[in-house]
Amino acid sequence: MRARLLFTAVFALLCLPLFFMQANHQQLRAQAVQAKLAAADFPLAGTLNVHWPSAADEIDLHRDALRSATRLSLDVEIPFDASSGEFSLRFGTGEEVTRLAVRFTSSRLEIWQDGDVETPSITTRLGSRWALLPPLLAILLAFLTRRTLLSLSCGVLLGVGIAVAGSGGVTDFLILLFHDILWVQILSDSFHLYILGFVILLSSTVAIITRMGGIDGMVFRLVKFAHSSRSVQAVAYFLGLAIFFDDYANTIVVGNSCGPLFDRQKISRAKLAYIVDSTAAPVAGVALLSTWVAYQISTFAPQLPTVGMKASDGYGLFLETIPYRFYCLFAIMMVAAIIWLQRDFGPMLAAERAAAGSDEDGDGVDASAIDDQRLEAKPGVKARARNGVLPLLVMIFGTAALIYWYGAQAVHALAASGDVSAMESMQAGGGTWLRAVLGASDSTKAIFMGSLAALILAAFMALWQRLLSAQEIIKAGSSGAKALFKDAVLVLILAWSIGKVCDEVGTANYLVVLFQDLMSPQWLPIILFITACFIAFATGSSWTTMAILQPNVVLLAYQLGEQSALGGHQLLILSIGAVLEGAIFGDHCSPISDTTVLSSTASRCKHIEHVRTQAPYALVTAFVAICAAYLPVALWGANPFVCLGIGALLLILIVRFVGRNPRAAQVAVH
């Protein structure tokens, strides 16, 4: 308890300055307009006139916000008529004119279309320092009480209260919480439903193949290769590297399939959750082709025309960022160092000693594991590896095939509707075609259908071989789903809810503006890395962080780079990479992140135990990334490959000399 109180106090002190820093009000308004217009779908067939009265010192700020929101290139002028207070944006040669009016109240933004004085087209709350409270409260309570559901619930309730404060009562509170957020934005949204269905179906599949001896069969086969603590962890590590195309599929498959191996070798579930989490998003984030790559490119590619590039240059620019993806690359290296050297430090060392029986108690009890009744193979059933391998292979390759199928259908549909980029990708073929397919595919639907196929195959195999009756299959599948309801389904819903609450009160936009004044050319990548980390940590979403920051980064980085020795293009590459890396790092450390929840759930690890045992490793990795890579590259133009080599050496030295062998005491006893 003392350690938890100390951590809570330190974290609160670190966050305290955020409440005393003052965000620039002009930038906050401009950021809100840019974010909302970028997400809007207004019919533009010629000219867009935006009535946005601007003082002399605001014109350039507002012009840049409109350029980023509408993705106009630098060679297109955006004149401002001071007499009417209107910006005029010209698109193509059409004659139609669309009019918008930007208006502000004390705490809200309203955008009106075509002179409609009855109802604004868009309304949103401007962020304030109070917007920081909901996520920070949830995070503090999570570490202090170790009760994830309670902590997230308190954060959600506080956020909804802030959102309706001064403009609504109890009725508005209940409508926003239960109707707008829980029902409309989460439970009626296909993305969230597919993820929940995927988690439940795959858990049911694992339960069925466990009962029919499939998991035991896989363990017996893998024991030939994984006969020690190091080799068992290496199996999980290389499986994580192999399933690179989607982080959710990676997390669930590796966590569920490797758990029994870790138990057999008395390795903590916290260690499994760390390996799973650190080979999911980092691997998918830097893979040449994955669902992550498509999304990452989509956050900055549409803005490239604002700096004189084409949106189609997005993938090439992404490839240029890979040597500068320091956190992801170092995170993968850190896991390898931990496994190879067989050393741990911090809370992970204590968890490993407890699981190995080398601590003071020496009882070999894994305190990080979820205290549930684990399913075992049905008595008398022969363990066969194929009964576990085949359903999992169907899930993995079925998901990959469906991602391609859904994406190809979407690209063909876009091409048929006249989309130029879709037609160009079809003609080009090869990598261009695959990137278009991944970008257009519904990956969450694919992993849902893949897990459903795996469940059907597992049930069919159990019946066909007469290993389980229909009633036993239903009972096993229900047990698998039931075990996850509290530890995954409810936590995921609340994690998504607090993310929606943060959107409602403007947490991320406020943090962006709060750090914006600190940006200078040489320090921009480091500041962006830290900013992205704070936003992802507070909102629990790396994808949201990327979507919010990247539209601002492209124009800002290029313009600042043109004024420095780095140059606009080089600073642009560094800055894009820094946002992507900071978002993944913050997501890794955040107890309210859905990927963190899934990693602990799939590994059957207590959620807060996963967060607290992984956090020191993630912090060390980020510290090395900043000191050994971002600073030398940004300030002195160092070669990124040299920095990667130095950083890898530093990680090895830290693990070797700071870490301790968790099994040393056990070896000494024997």
LOROTI-940939 format. One record per residue (C-alpha): residue in three letters; z, y, x negated. Coordinates in steps of 0.25 Angstrom, whole numbers. Each point is the difference from the previous one (the first is absolute). Layout:
N
PT:ALA:Z:Y:X
...
END
This chain:
670
PT:MET:0:0:0
PT:ARG:3:9:-12
PT:ALA:-14:-1:-5
PT:ARG:-6:3:13
PT:LEU:8:12:2
PT:LEU:-4:5:-14
PT:PHE:-15:-3:3
PT:THR:1:7:13
PT:ALA:7:12:-6
PT:VAL:-10:1:-12
PT:PHE:-12:-1:10
PT:ALA:6:11:9
PT:LEU:2:9:-12
PT:LEU:-15:-2:-4
PT:CYS:-5:3:14
PT:LEU:9:12:2
PT:PRO:-9:10:-8
PT:LEU:-11:-3:10
PT:PHE:8:7:11
PT:PHE:2:12:-8
PT:MET:-15:1:-5
PT:GLN:-8:9:10
PT:ALA:-14:-4:4
PT:ASN:-10:11:0
PT:HIS:-2:3:15
PT:GLN:-15:4:-2
PT:GLN:-3:-13:-7
PT:LEU:8:-8:10
PT:ARG:-9:6:12
PT:ALA:-13:-2:-8
PT:GLN:4:-15:-3
PT:ALA:3:-2:14
PT:VAL:-14:5:5
PT:GLN:-7:-7:-11
PT:ALA:7:-14:3
PT:LYS:-3:2:15
PT:LEU:-14:4:-1
PT:ALA:-4:-11:-10
PT:ALA:5:-10:10
PT:ALA:-7:7:12
PT:ASP:-13:-4:6
PT:PHE:-7:13:4
PT:PRO:-14:0:4
PT:LEU:-7:8:-11
PT:ALA:-15:2:2
PT:GLY:-2:13:-7
PT:THR:11:11:-2
PT:LEU:16:-2:1
PT:ASN:7:14:2
PT:VAL:15:-1:-3
PT:HIS:8:12:5
PT:TRP:11:0:-10
PT:PRO:5:14:-3
PT:SER:3:1:-15
PT:ALA:6:11:-9
PT:ALA:-7:3:-12
PT:ASP:8:-9:-9
PT:GLU:-2:-12:10
PT:ILE:-15:0:1
PT:ASP:-3:-9:-12
PT:LEU:12:-9:4
PT:HIS:-6:-2:14
PT:ARG:-14:-1:-5
PT:ASP:4:-12:-9
PT:ALA:7:-6:11
PT:LEU:-12:0:9
PT:ARG:-9:-4:-11
PT:SER:9:-12:-3
PT:ALA:1:-4:15
PT:THR:-14:1:3
PT:ARG:-5:-5:-13
PT:LEU:-10:11:-3
PT:SER:-6:0:-14
PT:LEU:3:12:-9
PT:ASP:-14:6:1
PT:VAL:2:2:15
PT:GLU:6:14:2
PT:ILE:11:2:10
PT:PRO:0:14:4
PT:PHE:12:7:7
PT:ASP:-2:11:10
PT:ALA:13:9:-1
PT:SER:-3:8:12
PT:SER:0:-13:9
PT:GLY:9:-8:-9
PT:GLU:-10:-12:0
PT:PHE:-5:-9:-11
PT:SER:-14:-5:2
PT:LEU:-4:-14:-5
PT:ARG:-15:-4:1
PT:PHE:-4:-15:1
PT:GLY:-15:-3:-1
PT:THR:-10:8:8
PT:GLY:5:-2:14
PT:GLU:2:11:10
PT:GLU:12:-4:7
PT:VAL:13:8:-2
PT:THR:14:-7:1
PT:ARG:12:10:0
PT:LEU:14:-3:-3
PT:ALA:12:9:0
PT:VAL:12:-3:-9
PT:ARG:13:5:5
PT:PHE:15:-2:-4
PT:THR:13:1:7
PT:SER:13:0:-8
PT:SER:0:-15:-3
PT:ARG:-14:-5:5
PT:LEU:-14:1:-3
PT:GLU:-10:0:12
PT:ILE:-15:-1:-1
PT:TRP:-9:4:12
PT:GLN:-14:-4:2
PT:ASP:-11:9:7
PT:GLY:9:10:5
PT:ASP:8:-10:9
PT:VAL:12:8:3
PT:GLU:7:-11:8
PT:THR:3:-11:-9
PT:PRO:-1:0:-16
PT:SER:-9:-11:-6
PT:ILE:10:-3:-11
PT:THR:15:3:-1
PT:THR:9:-4:-11
PT:ARG:13:4:-6
PT:LEU:1:7:-13
PT:GLY:9:-7:-10
PT:SER:13:6:-4
PT:ARG:12:-4:-9
PT:TRP:6:-7:12
PT:ALA:-12:-10:0
PT:LEU:5:-6:-13
PT:LEU:13:-5:7
PT:PRO:-5:-12:8
PT:PRO:-6:-8:-11
PT:LEU:11:4:-10
PT:LEU:11:-4:10
PT:ALA:-6:-13:2
PT:ILE:-2:-3:-15
PT:LEU:15:5:-3
PT:LEU:6:-9:11
PT:ALA:-9:-12:-4
PT:PHE:6:0:-14
PT:LEU:14:4:5
PT:THR:2:-10:11
PT:ARG:-11:-10:-4
PT:ARG:-3:-1:15
PT:THR:-15:3:1
PT:LEU:-1:0:16
PT:LEU:11:9:1
PT:SER:-5:10:-11
PT:LEU:-14:0:5
PT:SER:5:2:15
PT:CYS:8:12:-4
PT:GLY:-11:6:-8
PT:VAL:-10:-1:12
PT:LEU:10:6:10
PT:LEU:3:12:-9
PT:GLY:-15:2:-2
PT:VAL:-3:0:15
PT:GLY:12:9:2
PT:ILE:-6:10:-10
PT:ALA:-14:-1:6
PT:VAL:5:4:14
PT:ALA:11:10:-4
PT:GLY:-2:13:7
PT:SER:-11:-4:9
PT:GLY:5:-12:8
PT:GLY:12:-8:5
PT:VAL:3:-14:2
PT:THR:-12:-3:8
PT:ASP:-9:5:-11
PT:PHE:8:-8:-10
PT:LEU:-2:-13:7
PT:ILE:-15:3:3
PT:LEU:-3:3:-15
PT:LEU:8:-12:-5
PT:PHE:-3:-11:10
PT:HIS:-14:4:5
PT:ASP:-7:8:-10
PT:ILE:5:-7:-13
PT:LEU:5:-14:4
PT:TRP:-10:-3:11
PT:VAL:-13:9:-3
PT:GLN:0:1:-15
PT:ILE:6:-14:-4
PT:LEU:0:-11:11
PT:SER:-13:5:6
PT:ASP:-7:1:-14
PT:SER:-9:-11:-5
PT:PHE:4:2:-14
PT:HIS:15:-2:2
PT:LEU:-2:-12:10
PT:TYR:-9:-7:-9
PT:ILE:10:1:-12
PT:LEU:12:-5:9
PT:GLY:-9:-11:5
PT:PHE:-4:-4:-14
PT:VAL:14:0:-5
PT:ILE:5:-9:12
PT:LEU:-12:-9:0
PT:LEU:1:-3:-15
PT:SER:15:-2:1
PT:SER:-2:-10:11
PT:THR:-11:-7:-8
PT:VAL:9:-1:-12
PT:ALA:11:-6:9
PT:ILE:-10:-11:5
PT:ILE:-5:-4:-13
PT:THR:14:0:-5
PT:ARG:4:-10:11
PT:MET:-12:-9:-3
PT:GLY:3:-1:-15
PT:GLY:-11:10:-5
PT:ILE:10:9:-7
PT:ASP:7:-11:-7
PT:GLY:-13:-6:-4
PT:MET:-5:13:-6
PT:VAL:13:1:-8
PT:PHE:-1:-14:-5
PT:ARG:-14:3:-5
PT:LEU:4:14:-6
PT:VAL:12:-6:-7
PT:LYS:-9:-7:-10
PT:PHE:-5:14:-4
PT:ALA:13:8:4
PT:HIS:11:-8:-7
PT:SER:8:12:-5
PT:SER:5:13:4
PT:ARG:-11:7:-8
PT:SER:-11:-8:6
PT:VAL:4:1:14
PT:GLN:0:15:-1
PT:ALA:-13:-1:-7
PT:VAL:-6:-8:12
PT:ALA:4:11:10
PT:TYR:-5:11:-10
PT:PHE:-14:-6:-1
PT:LEU:-1:-3:15
PT:GLY:3:15:2
PT:LEU:-11:4:-10
PT:ALA:-10:-10:7
PT:ILE:2:5:14
PT:PHE:-5:14:-3
PT:PHE:-8:3:12
PT:ASP:11:4:9
PT:ASP:15:3:-3
PT:TYR:5:-5:14
PT:ALA:-6:-13:-2
PT:ASN:5:-1:-14
PT:THR:14:3:4
PT:ILE:1:-10:11
PT:VAL:-7:-12:-7
PT:VAL:7:2:-14
PT:GLY:14:2:6
PT:ASN:-1:-11:10
PT:SER:-6:-11:-9
PT:CYS:8:3:-13
PT:GLY:14:1:7
PT:PRO:3:-15:-1
PT:LEU:-4:0:-15
PT:PHE:9:11:-3
PT:ASP:12:-7:7
PT:ARG:-3:-12:-8
PT:GLN:1:7:-13
PT:LYS:12:8:5
PT:ILE:-7:13:-1
PT:SER:4:11:10
PT:ARG:-8:4:12
PT:ALA:1:15:-5
PT:LYS:-8:-4:-13
PT:LEU:-11:-6:9
PT:ALA:0:12:9
PT:TYR:-2:9:-12
PT:ILE:-11:-8:-6
PT:VAL:-7:-1:14
PT:ASP:2:15:2
PT:SER:-5:4:-14
PT:THR:-12:-9:1
PT:ALA:-5:5:14
PT:ALA:-3:15:1
PT:PRO:-1:2:-16
PT:VAL:-11:-11:0
PT:ALA:-7:3:13
PT:GLY:1:15:-5
PT:VAL:-8:-2:-13
PT:ALA:-9:-12:4
PT:LEU:-15:4:0
PT:LEU:-1:-5:14
PT:SER:11:-1:10
PT:THR:4:6:13
PT:TRP:9:10:-8
PT:VAL:-12:5:-8
PT:ALA:-8:3:12
PT:TYR:11:8:6
PT:GLN:4:7:-13
PT:ILE:-14:5:-1
PT:SER:-1:5:14
PT:THR:12:9:-2
PT:PHE:-7:8:-11
PT:ALA:-15:-3:1
PT:PRO:-3:9:12
PT:GLN:6:12:-7
PT:LEU:-10:-1:-12
PT:PRO:-11:9:5
PT:THR:11:11:-1
PT:VAL:-1:-1:-15
PT:GLY:-15:-2:-1
PT:MET:-1:-15:0
PT:LYS:-5:-10:11
PT:ALA:9:-8:9
PT:SER:-7:-13:-5
PT:ASP:5:3:-14
PT:GLY:14:-4:5
PT:TYR:-1:-15:-6
PT:GLY:-4:5:-13
PT:LEU:11:10:-1
PT:PHE:10:-11:4
PT:LEU:-5:-9:-11
PT:GLU:2:12:-10
PT:THR:15:1:5
PT:ILE:3:-15:-3
PT:PRO:4:3:-15
PT:TYR:9:11:5
PT:ARG:7:-9:11
PT:PHE:12:-1:-9
PT:TYR:11:-4:10
PT:CYS:-8:-11:6
PT:LEU:-4:-6:-14
PT:PHE:14:2:-6
PT:ALA:6:-7:13
PT:ILE:-9:-12:-2
PT:MET:4:0:-15
PT:MET:15:1:3
PT:VAL:0:-12:9
PT:ALA:-7:-8:-11
PT:ALA:10:5:-11
PT:ILE:12:-4:9
PT:ILE:-6:-14:3
PT:TRP:-4:-2:-15
PT:LEU:13:5:-6
PT:GLN:9:-6:10
PT:ARG:9:12:0
PT:ASP:5:9:11
PT:PHE:9:12:2
PT:GLY:7:8:11
PT:PRO:2:-6:13
PT:MET:-10:-10:-2
PT:LEU:7:-6:-12
PT:ALA:13:-2:9
PT:ALA:-9:-6:11
PT:GLU:-6:-10:-10
PT:ARG:13:-4:-6
PT:ALA:6:-3:14
PT:ALA:-12:-8:4
PT:ALA:0:-8:-13
PT:GLY:15:-2:0
PT:SER:2:7:-13
PT:ASP:9:11:5
PT:GLU:15:0:1
PT:ASP:0:-9:13
PT:GLY:-10:-9:-6
PT:ASP:-3:-5:14
PT:GLY:-15:2:0
PT:VAL:0:7:13
PT:ASP:-12:9:2
PT:ALA:6:13:6
PT:SER:-13:6:2
PT:ALA:-6:-10:10
PT:ILE:0:1:15
PT:ASP:11:-8:6
PT:ASP:-8:-8:10
PT:GLN:-1:-14:3
PT:ARG:-12:-4:-8
PT:LEU:-10:-10:5
PT:GLU:-2:-14:-7
PT:ALA:-10:-11:1
PT:LYS:2:-9:12
PT:PRO:7:-13:-5
PT:GLY:-9:-11:-3
PT:VAL:-13:9:-2
PT:LYS:-7:-2:-13
PT:ALA:-2:12:-8
PT:ARG:-15:3:-2
PT:ALA:-5:13:-7
PT:ARG:-12:0:8
PT:ASN:8:3:13
PT:GLY:4:13:-6
PT:VAL:-11:4:-9
PT:LEU:-11:-1:11
PT:PRO:6:9:10
PT:LEU:3:10:-11
PT:LEU:-14:-1:-5
PT:VAL:-6:2:14
PT:MET:9:13:1
PT:ILE:-4:5:-14
PT:PHE:-15:-3:1
PT:GLY:-1:2:15
PT:THR:6:14:-2
PT:ALA:-10:4:-11
PT:ALA:-12:-5:8
PT:LEU:4:7:12
PT:ILE:2:13:-7
PT:TYR:-14:-1:-5
PT:TRP:-5:-4:14
PT:TYR:7:11:7
PT:GLY:-4:10:-10
PT:ALA:-15:-5:0
PT:GLN:0:2:15
PT:ALA:5:14:-1
PT:VAL:-9:4:-10
PT:HIS:-12:-5:8
PT:ALA:5:7:12
PT:LEU:1:13:-8
PT:ALA:-14:-2:-5
PT:ALA:-6:-3:14
PT:SER:7:13:5
PT:GLY:-7:8:-11
PT:ASP:11:1:-11
PT:VAL:-7:4:-13
PT:SER:10:-6:-10
PT:ALA:1:-13:8
PT:MET:-15:-1:-1
PT:GLU:0:3:-15
PT:SER:11:-10:-3
PT:MET:-9:-11:8
PT:GLN:-12:3:-9
PT:ALA:8:1:-13
PT:GLY:7:-13:2
PT:GLY:9:-6:-11
PT:GLY:13:8:-3
PT:THR:-4:12:9
PT:TRP:-2:-10:12
PT:LEU:14:-6:-3
PT:ARG:7:13:-1
PT:ALA:-6:4:13
PT:VAL:4:-13:7
PT:LEU:15:1:-5
PT:GLY:0:15:4
PT:ALA:-4:-3:14
PT:SER:7:-13:2
PT:ASP:12:-2:9
PT:SER:8:-7:-10
PT:THR:13:-1:9
PT:LYS:-8:-8:11
PT:ALA:-6:-9:-11
PT:ILE:14:-4:-5
PT:PHE:5:-2:14
PT:MET:-12:-9:3
PT:GLY:2:-7:-13
PT:SER:15:-3:2
PT:LEU:-4:-5:14
PT:ALA:-10:-9:-5
PT:ALA:10:-6:-10
PT:LEU:10:-2:11
PT:ILE:-10:-8:8
PT:LEU:-4:-8:-12
PT:ALA:14:-3:-3
PT:ALA:4:-4:14
PT:PHE:-13:-9:1
PT:MET:3:-7:-13
PT:ALA:14:-3:4
PT:LEU:-5:-6:13
PT:TRP:-11:-7:-6
PT:GLN:8:-7:-10
PT:ARG:11:-2:10
PT:LEU:10:7:-8
PT:LEU:6:9:11
PT:SER:-1:-1:15
PT:ALA:-5:12:8
PT:GLN:14:4:4
PT:GLU:5:-1:-15
PT:ILE:-12:9:-4
PT:ILE:4:10:10
PT:LYS:14:0:-4
PT:ALA:-3:1:-15
PT:GLY:-9:12:3
PT:SER:10:7:9
PT:SER:11:-2:-11
PT:GLY:-9:6:-10
PT:ALA:-3:12:9
PT:LYS:14:2:4
PT:ALA:5:0:-14
PT:LEU:-8:12:-3
PT:PHE:2:8:13
PT:LYS:12:8:-5
PT:ASP:-3:0:-15
PT:ALA:-15:4:1
PT:VAL:-5:4:14
PT:LEU:12:9:4
PT:VAL:0:6:-14
PT:LEU:-15:2:-1
PT:ILE:0:7:14
PT:LEU:11:9:-4
PT:ALA:-6:3:-14
PT:TRP:-13:4:7
PT:SER:8:8:10
PT:ILE:7:9:-11
PT:GLY:-14:2:-6
PT:LYS:-5:5:13
PT:VAL:12:9:1
PT:CYS:-3:5:-13
PT:ASP:-14:4:5
PT:GLU:6:6:12
PT:VAL:9:9:-8
PT:GLY:-9:3:-11
PT:THR:8:-6:-12
PT:ALA:-12:-4:-9
PT:ASN:-7:14:2
PT:TYR:13:7:-3
PT:LEU:2:-8:-13
PT:VAL:-15:3:-4
PT:VAL:2:15:1
PT:LEU:14:0:-6
PT:PHE:-6:-6:-13
PT:GLN:-13:8:1
PT:ASP:5:12:-7
PT:LEU:5:-8:-12
PT:MET:-15:-5:-3
PT:SER:-6:5:-13
PT:PRO:-13:-7:-7
PT:GLN:7:-8:-10
PT:TRP:12:-4:8
PT:LEU:-8:-2:13
PT:PRO:-1:-15:-2
PT:ILE:15:-2:-2
PT:ILE:4:9:11
PT:LEU:-10:-7:9
PT:PHE:6:-14:-4
PT:ILE:14:5:3
PT:THR:-4:7:13
PT:ALA:-7:-13:5
PT:CYS:12:-8:-4
PT:PHE:9:9:8
PT:ILE:-9:0:12
PT:ALA:-2:-15:0
PT:PHE:14:-3:-2
PT:ALA:4:9:11
PT:THR:-10:-5:10
PT:GLY:-1:-14:-4
PT:SER:-15:0:-1
PT:SER:-9:1:-12
PT:TRP:-13:1:9
PT:THR:6:12:8
PT:THR:3:6:-14
PT:MET:-14:-2:-5
PT:ALA:-6:6:13
PT:ILE:8:12:0
PT:LEU:-1:4:-15
PT:GLN:-14:-4:-4
PT:PRO:-7:10:8
PT:ASN:8:11:-6
PT:VAL:-1:-6:-14
PT:VAL:-15:0:-2
PT:LEU:-3:15:1
PT:LEU:13:4:-6
PT:ALA:-1:-9:-12
PT:TYR:-15:3:-3
PT:GLN:3:15:1
PT:LEU:12:0:-9
PT:GLY:-7:-9:-10
PT:GLU:-12:10:-1
PT:GLN:11:9:-5
PT:SER:6:-9:-11
PT:ALA:-5:-8:-12
PT:LEU:0:-13:8
PT:GLY:-12:4:9
PT:GLY:-1:-1:15
PT:HIS:-6:-14:0
PT:GLN:11:-6:-10
PT:LEU:11:6:8
PT:LEU:-5:-4:13
PT:ILE:0:-15:-5
PT:LEU:14:1:-5
PT:SER:5:7:12
PT:ILE:-7:-10:10
PT:GLY:6:-12:-8
PT:ALA:14:7:-1
PT:VAL:1:1:16
PT:LEU:-4:-14:2
PT:GLU:10:-5:-11
PT:GLY:11:9:5
PT:ALA:-2:-5:15
PT:ILE:1:-14:-5
PT:PHE:12:2:-8
PT:GLY:7:8:11
PT:ASP:-3:-11:10
PT:HIS:5:-11:-10
PT:CYS:14:7:0
PT:SER:1:4:15
PT:PRO:9:-9:9
PT:ILE:-8:5:12
PT:SER:-14:-5:-5
PT:ASP:-7:-11:7
PT:THR:-5:-7:-12
PT:THR:14:0:-6
PT:VAL:5:-6:13
PT:LEU:-11:-10:0
PT:SER:3:-4:-14
PT:SER:14:-2:3
PT:THR:-3:-8:13
PT:ALA:-10:-9:-6
PT:SER:9:-3:-12
PT:ARG:12:-2:9
PT:CYS:8:10:-7
PT:LYS:10:10:6
PT:HIS:-8:13:1
PT:ILE:10:9:-7
PT:GLU:2:-10:-11
PT:HIS:-15:0:-3
PT:VAL:0:16:0
PT:ARG:12:1:-9
PT:THR:-4:-11:-10
PT:GLN:-14:5:-1
PT:ALA:3:15:-1
PT:PRO:4:0:-14
PT:TYR:-12:-8:-5
PT:ALA:-9:10:8
PT:LEU:7:12:-6
PT:VAL:-1:-5:-14
PT:THR:-15:-2:2
PT:ALA:-2:13:6
PT:PHE:8:7:-11
PT:VAL:-9:-7:-11
PT:ALA:-13:4:8
PT:ILE:4:14:0
PT:CYS:6:1:-14
PT:ALA:-10:-9:-8
PT:ALA:-13:3:9
PT:TYR:0:11:9
PT:LEU:6:11:-9
PT:PRO:-8:-4:-12
PT:VAL:-13:-1:8
PT:ALA:2:13:8
PT:LEU:6:9:-11
PT:TRP:-7:-5:-13
PT:GLY:-12:-8:5
PT:ALA:4:-13:-5
PT:ASN:-8:-12:1
PT:PRO:4:-8:13
PT:PHE:-2:-14:-6
PT:VAL:9:4:-12
PT:CYS:11:5:10
PT:LEU:-1:-13:7
PT:GLY:2:-8:-13
PT:ILE:12:9:-3
PT:GLY:6:-1:14
PT:ALA:-2:-15:0
PT:LEU:8:-1:-14
PT:LEU:11:9:6
PT:LEU:2:-9:12
PT:ILE:1:-12:-8
PT:LEU:10:6:-9
PT:ILE:8:5:11
PT:VAL:0:-14:7
PT:ARG:3:-6:-14
PT:PHE:12:9:-4
PT:VAL:6:5:13
PT:GLY:-2:-13:8
PT:ARG:9:-13:-1
PT:ASN:-4:-14:3
PT:PRO:7:-3:13
PT:ARG:1:-15:-3
PT:ALA:7:2:-14
PT:ALA:14:-2:5
PT:GLN:-5:-13:8
PT:VAL:-6:-5:-13
PT:ALA:12:2:-8
PT:VAL:9:-8:10
PT:HIS:-9:-12:-1
END
